[in-house]
């Protein structure tokens, strides 16, 4: 299992689009198998093995 804190740590290393593939590799290594970001409030649902799910807090009001 992984935590939002781990994902945010990996995300904080991204300074440009060129670093995005490295970010994706890092979150895959901690167990993220997929994610979906909602435009309405910018929260993200993260998925892992065995139906594990967690989500980030909203960044904006809907």
N, C-alpha and C positions, 0 to 999 in steps of 0.2 A: 504494500500500500504506500501511497505517497500523500503529501500534504500540500496545501495551498502555499505554505511558507517555502517549501522546496521549489515549487513552480515559480513563485515570485523571485526567489534567489536566482534561478536560471534566467528569468526574463530580465532581471536587472543588469545582466551582462550584455544585453543586446543594445548596441549603440547605432547600428545601421542595418539596412536590409541585407548586407553581405554576411552579417553574423546570424541571421535567422536560421539557416540550416543547422548551425551548431546548437542553437537553442532547441530546435526540434529533436535533434539527436540526444541532447541531455535529458529532456523530459521523457523521451522514449526509454532511456536507460533506467529511469526511476520507476517506470511502470505505466506511464500514460499510453493508452492505446488509441485514444481519440478525444476530441474536444469540440465544443460548439460555443461560439460567442454570440450573445443576443444583442442586436443593434439597439433595441428599445432602451436598455439601461447599461449595456456593456458588461453584464456578468457573464462568466464562462462556466459551463458544465464540463468537467473532466471525467473521463471514463478509464477504468483499468480492468484487469482480469477478474473473473468470478463476479461480474456485475457490480464491482466497486465503482462508486461515484462520489464526487465531491464538487463543490462549486464555489467560485469566488464571490465576493460581495459586489453589489451593484456599484458602478462608478457614477451614475447619473440617475436623476429621477425619471421615471417613465413618462 
